[in-house]
Amino acid sequence: GDEERFEELNKKLDGLHEQLAVLETKRHESMGAFSEVSSELSKELNEQKVIRRIAKARGESMEERTSRCKEAKDVVQRMQSFNKEKKEVEKHFDDSKKGLVWEIKKLKNVLFGW
């Protein structure tokens, strides 16, 4: 009866808390991976800047400098699409978390609301 239902719902609540913990861990790992890539891209961009300065100091032709500029622009574009992807992943995690938190609230209401 009520006792069994209570047990069942309590188990479901534990399961939801577990899912939330797993989600938080995955989010943390993903964001860690994202910041690694981000610092790699930043390093690459700084290298491009240094290379361009050296090229300019060396008096490289405009053509050579233009191709170097293109390389830097490529890095910037990669950074932009990377940041967009990061935002999408963050949004996915946040939406999933909101959903789980809502489920938990709803269940707690059923369990302890009477």
Number of C-alpha atoms within 10 A of each C-alpha: 5 7 8 9 11 14 12 12 16 15 12 15 19 13 13 17 16 12 14 19 13 12 17 15 12 13 18 13 12 16 15 12 11 17 13 12 14 16 11 13 17 15 12 15 19 13 13 19 15 12 16 20 13 12 16 14 9 9 11 13 10 11 9 13 17 13 12 17 16 12 14 20 14 13 16 16 12 13 18 12 11 16 14 12 13 17 12 12 16 15 12 13 18 15 12 14 18 13 13 17 15 12 16 19 13 13 17 14 11 12 15 8 8 5
